[in-house]
Amino acid sequence: MLIPHRTSDGEESLLPPDYQRILASVRQAAGPVMARQVGELLGVDVSVRAKLEPLRGKLVRLVDRGWLRKLPDGRFTTRL
């Protein structure tokens, strides 16, 4: 499995480098962020939907594996 489920020790080093950068950018944001804001922090051309959707998919994958939380309004935040 490319993206492991988060365990109690939460070793981020188990994640691939691009997922580590995504996680770090969500952490450094002042609060919950939209995928577009994460893309801007990572230098992705957010004006092109085809470049933003793969990033959104990675964010959702991190949510599914327990690394991030997705709020009902679609914003992403770190787990507590």
C-alpha positions as CSV (number, residue, x, y, z in Angstrom):
1,M,0.0,0.0,0.0
2,L,1.5,3.3,-1.1
3,I,-0.2,5.3,1.6
4,P,-0.3,3.4,4.9
5,H,-3.0,3.8,7.5
6,R,-2.0,6.1,10.3
7,T,-0.9,4.2,13.5
8,S,-0.6,5.4,17.0
9,D,3.1,6.3,16.5
10,G,2.2,8.3,13.4
11,E,5.5,8.0,11.5
12,E,5.2,10.5,8.6
13,S,8.4,9.2,7.2
14,L,6.4,6.2,6.0
15,L,4.6,8.5,3.5
16,P,6.0,9.2,0.0
17,P,7.7,12.6,-0.2
18,D,4.9,14.4,-2.1
19,Y,2.4,13.3,0.6
20,Q,4.7,14.5,3.3
21,R,4.8,17.9,1.6
22,I,1.0,18.0,1.4
23,L,0.7,17.1,5.1
24,A,3.3,19.8,6.0
25,S,1.4,22.4,4.0
26,V,-1.9,21.7,5.7
27,R,-0.1,21.9,9.1
28,Q,1.5,25.2,8.4
29,A,-1.8,26.8,7.3
30,A,-3.5,29.0,10.0
31,G,-6.6,26.8,10.0
32,P,-8.6,24.4,7.8
33,V,-7.8,24.8,4.1
34,M,-9.3,24.1,0.7
35,A,-7.5,22.0,-1.9
36,R,-6.9,25.2,-3.9
37,Q,-5.0,26.8,-0.9
38,V,-2.8,23.7,-0.5
39,G,-2.1,23.8,-4.2
40,E,-1.0,27.5,-3.9
41,L,1.3,26.6,-1.0
42,L,2.8,23.8,-3.1
43,G,3.2,25.8,-6.2
44,V,0.6,24.0,-8.3
45,D,-1.1,25.9,-11.1
46,V,-4.6,26.1,-9.4
47,S,-6.2,27.9,-12.3
48,V,-6.1,24.6,-14.2
49,R,-8.6,22.1,-12.8
50,A,-6.8,19.2,-14.3
51,K,-3.8,20.0,-12.1
52,L,-5.9,20.6,-9.0
53,E,-8.0,17.4,-9.0
54,P,-5.0,15.0,-8.5
55,L,-4.0,17.0,-5.5
56,R,-7.6,16.8,-4.2
57,G,-7.4,13.0,-4.7
58,K,-4.2,12.9,-2.6
59,L,-5.8,14.9,0.2
60,V,-8.8,12.6,0.2
61,R,-6.5,9.6,0.3
62,L,-4.8,11.1,3.3
63,V,-8.2,11.5,5.0
64,D,-9.2,7.9,4.2
65,R,-6.0,6.6,5.8
66,G,-6.4,8.8,8.9
67,W,-3.6,11.4,8.3
68,L,-6.0,14.3,7.8
69,R,-9.6,15.2,8.5
70,K,-12.1,16.6,6.0
71,L,-14.7,19.0,7.4
72,P,-18.3,19.0,6.1
73,D,-17.6,22.2,4.2
74,G,-14.9,20.5,2.2
75,R,-11.9,22.0,3.9
76,F,-9.0,19.8,5.2
77,T,-7.3,20.0,8.6
78,T,-4.9,18.0,10.6
79,R,-6.1,15.3,13.0
80,L,-6.3,16.1,16.7
